């Protein structure tokens, strides 16, 4: 019997394209997405396009798209994020599995998140990444939030002056995307694309989307944290460039402008490095992640899953064997 897609083995981390080397996001609309071997196909009235699934960071599915179960299966196996995009904005409905089989990063994330002082330390480091000229040492959370708000307002004014776009203030109605003016629609579209890209990287690295250090209480708190790191440098300039060309198809132009900026700035590679750097102080020496193993971007990524067991001394024991008294005799 011929091999069917459902019977194909799941790719190992070594076989998958590193998240830092992938296309940031791909937008499709008014087509049917199917699977052929390990590629997805997009079929519309102009023909069939073949897209290697393992090269996609996140797939944005716009209005009029239909996707088959087999296509979603290969996207999940490849670690690609999938976001449905509608006229009313973006909703995140699906995501791929991690490209790493190690829990090292998510354990480090949980360790940092569970300690209030460490949680604030990570938030300060995120502020430093966003605004390299700032020194957030000793700043409270309210000071971090106030400083972020002031700086982002300054960026809006500077981008409006650079592009000649009329800017009043930031307004966004989650239930009515079209209610905003062209620059606000563009800023929203850019932000939602960055959320999708950040989500795909967070999931690919095996981190928890919900354990945030600045945002809290939402299933994608950490995703929002990560996406905000690049909003000033990538998202807002792309939005104002698109808005400067007029209100027609401003969301589409924003996506294209942002994708080019992401490619030129090698953003996916930066996100991987920044997330790993933020969590590095909290990694346990008992996990392969601390030594670079188990990571899709590390040199020693194992081809098979490694399962360890907790012991009573805050270390780990090898799994897959009997640890009972007299075992092995």
N, C-alpha and C positions, 0 to 999 in steps of 0.2 A: 504494500500500500504506500502511496506517495506521502511524504511528510507534509503535514498541514501546519500552518502558522501556530496553531494552539499547542502543537507538540514540540516546537522548537525550544531548545534549552535557553534559559535566561543568561544573558551575557555576563561575564565576570567583570569586576571593576577594571582590570587591565585591558579588556577588549573594548571598553567604552571610551569615547572621546572625552578628554579632560574638559571640565566645565569652563575653564578659562580660555579654551581654544574654540569654543562654539560660537555660532551665530547668535547674537544677543536675543533677537526675537524675530519672528516671521509672522506677518499678518496675511490672512486669507479671508475671502468673503465670496458669497454666492457660488459655491462649488461643493462637490462631494469629496470627502477625504476618506481614502481607503488604504489598504496595505498591499504591497507586493514585495515578498521576501522581507528584508529588514529596512525597506524604505516605505514612506507613505506617498500616496499619489493624490494629487489635487486635480479633479476633473471638472471642467466647465465647458461652455460652448466653443471655446477656442482650442480645446484639446486636453491632453494629460500632461501634468508636470510631475517629475519624480524628485523627491526630497529625502536625502539620507536622514533617518530619524535621529541618529546618534550625534548629528552636528547641530541640533537645535537646542538653544537654551530654553526658550519658551515659545509656544505656538499660540498666537492670538487668532481666535475664530470670530470673524465678523458676521454681520447679518447675512442670512441666506445660506449658511453653511450646514452641511450634514456630515456626520462622522460615524464610521462603522465601529463595531466592537473590536474588530481585529486591528484597526488603526489605533484605537486607544490602548490596546494591549501592547503594541510595539512601542508607542510613545512612553508608556509607563515603564517598560523594561529598559528603555534608553535613558530614563531619568529626566525626560523633558517635561517642563511644566506646560499646562494647557489652560488658557483663559478664554472664556467666552466674552466677546466685546459687543455691546449693543449701542443703540443710539442714545440710551440713557446713561452711558458710562460703562465701566468695567465691573464685572463680578468674577471672582476667582472660584471656579467650581471643581477643579481637578489638578492633580500634580503627580509627577513621577516618583518612583522610589529613589532612595539615595544611591549615589554612585559609589559610595564607600560602604563597606560592610562593618566598619568599626563604629563603636559608640563613643569613641574618645572625645569628639568635639561636643556632642550633646551632653555628655557627662560633665565636661568642663563648663558648658553653658549653664547647666543646672546648679553646679557648685557656686558659680559666680552669682547667679540669680538669687539663690537661697540665702545669701548673706547680704544684709542691708548695706554694709559699708562697701563690700565689693561691687554691689549693684550700682552704687553711686560712682565708684571708681571707673567702671566701664562707661557709664553715662558721660563722665568728664572726658574720657579718652575719645568717645564718639564726637563730642563737641570740638575737641582739638583736631580731629580729622576733618571736620566740616570747615573749621575756621583756623587754619594753621598759624595765623598771627596772634591768636588768643592764648592766654594762659588760664585755663579753668581750674587750676589747683586751688582747693579751698572753697570753690563756689558751691553754694547750696543748689538744690534742685530748682527752686524758684528763680535763682539768679541765672541758672543755665537756660531755663525756659524764657525768661525775660530777654537775655542776651540773644538767644536764637531769634525771637520775634523781631527785635530791633534790627538785627543784621539782615534778615530776609526782606523786611520792608525796604531797607536801603538797596538791596539787590533789585527788587521790583522797580524802584525809581531809576536806578542806573540803567537797567535794560530798556526801560521805556525811553529814556533819553538817547540811548545808543541807536535804537531802531526807529524812533519817531512815532511809536505807538502810544495812543492816549490811554493812560492808566489812572483809574480812580482808586480802587481798592480791590482786595481779594474777596470775591463772593463765589459761593458754590452751593447749589441746591442738589443734594444727592438724588432727588427724585425727578429732576428736570435739567438734564445737561444743556439743552438748548436755551435755557433761561439766561445764561450768562452771556456777556459780550465776547467778541472774538478772542481777546487776550486771556480772559478767564477760562474759556473753553480750551484754549491751547495749553494753559498751565495745568488744567485738570487732566487732559489727555496725556501730557508728558508724565505727570505724577503717576497715573494709573499704569502706564507702560513700565515705569521704573519699579512700581510695586510688583508687577509680573516678573520682571527680570530678577529682582531681589528674591522673590519667593522661589524661583527656580534654582538659584544658587544655594539658598538656605537649605532647601530640601535635598539638593544634590550632595551637599556636604554632610548631611545627616543630622543637622541641627533642628531644634524645635521652632516652628514658626511662631509659637504663642508666648514663649518666655522672653519678654522684652525688658530692656533696661531703661528706656525713656518712656515708651508707650506701655500701657498695661490694660489688662482686662479684655483683650480682643484676641481672637484666634490667630491673628497675624501681627501681633505686637512687635515681634522681633523683625519681621519683614518690613514693617513701617520704619523701625529704627534704621535698618540697613539702607533702605531706599532713600531716606532723608539725608544720608551722608553725601549723596551725589546730586541732590535736587538743585542746589545753587550752581554747581559747576556744569551740569549736563542738562537738567530738565528745564529750568527757567530760561536760559539763553535759547534753547531750541524752540521753546514755546513763543518767545517774542519774535524770533526770526520768522516763524510761520505766520504769526498774527500780522506782521508787517506787510505781508503779501495780500491781505484782505480776508474777509470773513468766509469766503467760499471754501469748503472742504478743509477748514483749518485743522481739524483733528487728524485727517490723513496726512497733511503736510507736516504737522508736528511729529507724527510717528516716523516719517521718512527722515526728517531733520535730526531727530533724536537718535535713530538707528545709525546714521552716519557719524554722529558725534561719539556714540558708544564704540563703534568700530575703530575710529581714529584714536580714541583714548584708551583702547584695550580695557574697557570697563569691567568685563567679566573677570579678567585676570586680576584686576585690582580688588574687586569684591571678594574673591577667594582669599587673597592675601590679607585684606583688612579684617575679615571675619576671623581667620585663623590667628592673626596678630592680637585682636581684641581678647580672644579666649585663651591665648597661649599661657598666661600666668596661672591659669586655673586647671591645666591639664594634669592628670595623675601620671606619675612615672610608671604605674603598673599597666597602662594601656599602650597598645601599639601606636596609637595616634601621637603620643608624646615623642616617639622616636621617628616619626615620619611614616611609619608603616600603617597600612589600612586606609590611607588617604588616596583619593583619586588623583591628587596632584603631588603625591610623595613618590620618592624613587623606589620604595620597597613595597608597593601595594601588593598584597597577597592575592592569589587567584581564588582562594577558597575562604569561606567564612571561618572566623575564629571565635569560639564561645568560651568565656572564662566564668569562673564561679567566685563569689565573695567568700572570704574566710573571716575569722574573728579578729584579725589584726590589721584591718584596713588595707589589705592587699588582696591578691586573687590567686586562684588555683586553676590548673588546666581543666577544661571540661572534657566530656566524652570518656570519662573513666570512673571506676568505682572507688570512692574514698572511704568506704566502710572499713571497720577494724578487720585486719587480716586480708584485705583485698589484695589480689595479685599473688597470694601464696598458693 
